[in-house]
């Protein structure tokens, strides 16, 4: 008599090395500049909250209930930390992503209709076309080199979408210039300095800031695009939707500088973070052939021989689960920081005004009190029934509360259409060393994502 079916092999992808002892200030700086997540101690993956003092008192929060209080119930009392604002401002100014209080509220009210479901559905054909081009580029790259870097390929795919959606095509924005500017920003301004750890005021120049002035800058690129639009006929793209958007309460519209900062926030975040989710998803499927075959079978059944379209989305359940699990293991925004404006209590501990709160989303998503076998790749965690029992603030790839990512629906639709299209066309296998998850502002695959792609029915 046959016994029970053997359990599928356990797939544990690469993870960040954890700190196993307290770090000195210099060790903290060195690790944070190399990979911010390396300062997260091992206890953070097993305790609801940690507290300590470096220069200022800090608290590392992994408890879903406490996170709900910080990100929803008392969001006005926990704005972004000064260090976070310093890192973000050179690229996206006081945009919706970086603003606080009343300045944030009016921008959010003005921008919300732009990301309504009806607009997302209208944008799906742009995503479909970009997915089809990505599938062809992978074939070209395989023919030329015998391998691909999935991260580079996905950056190209999501940039196609951004250009068509945001700017009605790429003729007004140079992809290479933007890519160079983003990389320069991540490698210079996007790094924490000793001055940040010592709580030196943000107006004191950091060495990286000085270096950045010699590199490409994103803001002049967008200023030129906006100036060219002033006398141009209206277009059905994000630029014009944002250009004419207004706060329903005050009637206020964005100034050219506000429009620039918000467009850059959308381009940088939408371009980079979606590409990261797709890159990690492709790598995870490449090292788990059974999961890949299941996702590929679903995609081919829904799509046939064509690219994914909006009508196919309801049939792509498992493909969606793969993306959600990829963002659990490798959340693009893997580490957030807030500052307490008022006294409070979290997890029974006192919080004093001025304390720094660190929200290590990477550790939350791999927490041993919240997830079974947290370091393993298992898309069935996100099956509809399994997700029902999960605390809303246990899984935060897009944040939560009033400041949840306004582009979440856009990003999920784009990622699902691209991943399904690629899986229906190609089978993927790893090629070369495993990528190292390393974070400055986003959780990137250091070394790239080397894969081989083979066509097959």
Protein Blocks (a to p, Z undefined) as FASTA:
>chain_A
ZZddddddddddddddddfbdcdfklmmmmmmmommlmpcfklmmpfbdcddfkbccddd
fbfklmmmmmmmmmmmmccdfklmmmmmmmnopafklmgcjllmmmmmmmmmmmgmklmm
mmmmmmmmmmmmmmmmmmmmmmmnopacfklmmmmmmmmmmmmmmnopaklpcfklmmmm
mmmmmmmmmpccfklmnopafklccfklmmmmmmccfklmmmmmmmmmmmgccdddfklm
mmmgccfklopacdfklmmmmmmmmmmmmmmmmmmmmmmmmmmmmmmmklmmmmmmmmmm
mnomaccdfklmmmmmmmmmmmmmmmmmmgfblcccdddfbdcdeehiacdehiacdddf
klmmmcfklbghklbccfklmgmklmmmpcfklpcfkogajllcfklmmmmmmmmmmmmm
mmmmpccddedjddddddfkbccdehijaddddddZZ
